[in-house]
Amino acid sequence: MAALREARDRADRADLVELRLDTVSDPDVAGALAGRKRPVIVTCRAAWEGGSFKGSEDERRRLLEQALDQGAEYVDIEWQARFDDLIVRTHGKRIVLSSHEFAHMPADLPARARVMRATGAEVIKIAAKANRLTDCLSLLDVDTSTDEHERTILIAMGEAGLVTRVLAGRFGSAWTYAGTLRDITQVSADVMLDDYRFRSIADDTEIYGLAGSPIAHSVSPAMHNAAFAAIGRNAVYLPFPAADAGDFATFARRVGLKGASVTIPFKVPLLDYVTDVEPAARKIGALNTLRMNTNGWHARNTDAEGFLRPLDDRGIALSGCRASILGSGGSARAVAVALASRKASVTVHGRDRDRSERVATLVSGATGEFPPARGTWDLLVNCTPIGMRPLIDRTPVPAESLGGGLVYDLVYNPEVTRLLREAAAAGCQTIGGLDMLVAQAMEQFRWWTGVAPPAAVMRAAAVQRLSEFRADEDHVV
């Protein structure tokens, strides 16, 4: 209980604090309520509803009854518990009647909400697992147009459900929950308030985001939200971990997405859902950015521009340059097109010979062995994930194959890879992937908003987010 009270008092950025009595070994209602500085919801969650309470239902009921008697602002009671007498004794006031489904989104949501509301509870809360983005749309079908004395909370749990927490008002919720329960993908109050600027989100807030899978460790939300804040734009950028391209496209249209960044594995499949494709994206054969126009999605690819920007900033001429590309995926295609546009001589080095030849053919280039031999290139570009965290001790090119020239590694986590360290030691110039990441994101932002974002703000946000990922990994047990 002492730890619970300490946590309660540390939650100074919340409007309302949930006190989970089921998580302590010595539950004490009076102790939980004493000295509180803000309103609370007292909860003692049953094990059969995802909680940790080890006692009997009678013991749990007595704790909830005590919380009502001792003036808790709200008391959370499970719908399935059938503690109807507690609802009757308060005429429903101060009761949060909750229902949780941890495996799936139930098909009876609208009917369930009506039955729960008929109990007279002041607040009904339904939380259910979203296994795909379109599962969240089921919450929009629940009627939340109740009178001023009734409130509704609708939450989709899981990574796909984050949008329902951040855009709580769009889903008809009277409040949202922040916290550290990672198994249901809660985010902290600091992230909710600082990164997503939750308190400023309104009905007219523009929605942007990142479509991909997996994307939990992307720094794009941090970069774009920091840029929106810096220019005072009424917009928010969210991660959208879609199950497939159709899942994202259906979801995006229903929630009114204004624009999106696109990463693997949807850079090619989403081409089937757009009405306009810019020439560079068509040549690359993949998109990485979407913007909603009056006639549908407009697609482009900013990877090529993002790749060239750090080279241009350093005054590096590419005409006649012998450029070796490691890898044969979507990034390699964008880099090949970018280099060919500056008249570089392109050689593609990939483990998959057929894919390498397709990339090389795209720009009238050549293919070579993986990895390339020392002295055969002036510019070496790593378009593979080799060396990415957590496998930071790996490198696509042995140190003895490095010497002179410029090494450009598109991996940005860690910011300085083993390849870059060994290249610098061998006397090479180096460019890290964070430079390209920021540059392509800046172009996306400008295309969406018509405003050039502050580069320093976006880079600082990315660096900060990467440091947080490292800290999280260091604390995993």
NORSUL-V246244 format. One record per backbone hydrogen bond with DSSP energy under -1.0 kcal/mol. CO is the residue of the C=O (numbers start at 1). NH is the residue of the N-H. E is the energy in kcal/mol with one decimal. If there is no record, write none. Layout:
# NORSUL-V246244
<<CO;NH;E> <CO;NH;E>>
This chain:
# NORSUL-V246244
<<1;5;-2.6> <2;6;-2.1> <3;7;-2.4> <4;8;-2.5> <5;9;-2.3> <6;10;-1.4> <7;11;-1.1> <10;12;-2.6> <11;14;-1.1> <17;41;-2.3> <19;21;-1.2> <19;43;-2.9> <20;23;-1.6> <21;24;-1.2> <28;32;-2.1> <29;33;-1.9> <30;34;-2.1> <33;36;-1.6> <39;17;-2.3> <40;74;-1.5> <41;19;-3.2> <42;76;-2.5> <43;21;-2.8> <45;53;-1.7> <46;49;-1.6> <46;51;-2.8> <47;50;-1.7> <56;60;-2.1> <57;61;-2.7> <58;62;-2.1> <59;63;-1.8> <60;64;-2.0> <61;65;-2.5> <62;66;-2.6> <63;67;-2.0> <64;68;-1.8> <65;69;-2.6> <66;70;-2.5> <67;72;-2.6> <68;71;-1.3> <74;42;-2.6> <75;96;-2.6> <77;98;-2.4> <82;84;-1.1> <83;86;-1.2> <84;88;-2.4> <85;89;-2.3> <87;92;-2.6> <88;91;-1.3> <90;93;-1.9> <92;95;-1.6> <92;122;-2.4> <94;75;-2.5> <95;123;-2.3> <96;77;-2.9> <97;125;-3.0> <98;79;-3.4> <99;127;-2.9> <101;129;-1.9> <108;112;-3.3> <109;113;-2.8> <110;114;-1.8> <111;115;-2.3> <112;116;-2.6> <113;117;-2.5> <114;118;-1.7> <116;119;-1.2> <117;120;-1.7> <122;151;-2.6> <123;97;-3.1> <124;153;-2.6> <125;99;-2.2> <126;155;-2.5> <127;101;-2.2> <128;157;-2.7> <132;135;-1.4> <133;136;-1.7> <135;138;-1.3> <136;139;-1.4> <138;141;-1.2> <139;142;-1.3> <144;146;-1.9> <147;150;-1.9> <151;124;-2.0> <152;174;-2.2> <153;126;-2.7> <155;128;-2.2> <157;130;-2.8> <158;161;-1.5> <159;162;-1.3> <161;164;-1.5> <162;165;-1.1> <162;166;-2.3> <163;167;-2.7> <167;171;-1.1> <168;173;-2.5> <169;172;-1.5> <180;182;-1.4> <181;184;-1.1> <181;186;-2.0> <182;185;-1.2> <184;158;-1.5> <187;179;-2.5> <188;192;-2.5> <189;193;-2.8> <190;194;-3.0> <191;196;-2.1> <192;198;-2.0> <197;200;-1.7> <198;201;-1.4> <202;205;-1.5> <206;236;-2.2> <207;258;-3.2> <208;238;-2.1> <209;261;-2.9> <210;240;-3.1> <211;263;-2.7> <215;218;-1.9> <219;223;-2.2> <220;224;-2.7> <221;225;-2.3> <222;226;-1.8> <223;227;-2.0> <224;228;-2.6> <225;229;-2.2> <226;230;-2.2> <227;231;-1.8> <228;233;-2.6> <233;235;-2.0> <234;206;-2.5> <236;208;-2.8> <238;210;-2.1> <240;212;-1.3> <240;242;-1.6> <244;248;-1.9> <245;249;-2.6> <246;250;-2.5> <247;251;-2.0> <248;252;-3.2> <249;253;-1.8> <250;254;-1.8> <251;255;-2.2> <252;257;-2.5> <258;292;-2.6> <260;290;-2.9> <261;211;-2.9> <263;266;-2.2> <264;213;-2.1> <266;270;-1.7> <267;287;-2.4> <268;271;-1.9> <269;272;-1.5> <270;273;-1.9> <271;274;-1.0> <276;299;-3.0> <278;282;-2.1> <279;283;-2.5> <280;284;-2.5> <281;285;-2.0> <281;286;-1.3> <288;262;-2.6> <289;300;-2.0> <290;260;-2.2> <291;298;-2.7> <293;296;-1.5> <296;293;-2.9> <297;275;-2.5> <297;276;-1.6> <298;291;-2.1> <299;278;-2.4> <300;288;-2.3> <300;289;-1.8> <302;306;-2.9> <303;307;-2.5> <304;308;-2.0> <305;309;-2.0> <308;312;-2.7> <309;313;-2.6> <310;314;-1.0> <311;316;-2.4> <312;315;-1.6> <318;321;-2.3> <321;345;-3.1> <322;378;-3.1> <322;379;-2.3> <323;347;-2.5> <324;381;-2.8> <325;349;-3.6> <326;383;-2.3> <329;333;-1.9> <330;334;-2.0> <331;335;-2.5> <332;336;-2.7> <333;337;-2.2> <334;338;-2.2> <335;339;-2.8> <336;340;-2.5> <337;341;-1.8> <339;344;-2.2> <340;343;-1.8> <343;320;-2.6> <345;323;-3.0> <346;366;-2.2> <347;325;-3.0> <348;368;-2.2> <349;327;-2.9> <352;356;-2.4> <353;357;-2.3> <354;358;-1.8> <355;359;-2.0> <356;360;-2.6> <357;361;-2.7> <358;362;-1.4> <360;363;-1.1> <360;365;-3.5> <361;364;-1.1> <366;348;-3.0> <373;376;-1.5> <378;406;-2.5> <379;324;-3.0> <380;408;-3.2> <381;326;-3.1> <382;410;-2.1> <385;388;-2.2> <388;391;-1.6> <390;392;-1.7> <391;394;-1.3> <398;401;-2.1> <399;402;-1.7> <405;429;-2.3> <406;380;-2.8> <407;431;-2.0> <408;382;-2.4> <411;433;-1.5> <413;389;-3.4> <417;421;-2.3> <418;422;-2.7> <419;423;-2.1> <420;424;-2.5> <421;425;-2.1> <422;426;-1.2> <423;428;-2.7> <424;427;-1.6> <429;407;-2.7> <431;409;-2.2> <432;435;-1.0> <433;437;-2.7> <434;438;-2.5> <435;439;-2.0> <436;440;-2.9> <437;441;-1.8> <438;442;-2.4> <439;443;-1.6> <440;444;-1.9> <441;445;-2.6> <442;446;-2.3> <443;447;-2.2> <444;448;-2.3> <445;449;-2.5> <446;450;-2.7> <454;458;-1.9> <455;459;-2.6> <456;460;-2.4> <457;461;-2.1> <458;462;-2.0> <459;463;-2.6> <460;464;-2.4> <461;465;-2.2> <462;466;-2.4> <463;467;-2.0> <464;468;-1.7> <465;469;-2.1> <466;470;-2.1> <467;471;-2.1> <468;472;-2.4> <469;473;-2.2> <470;474;-2.1> <471;475;-1.2>>
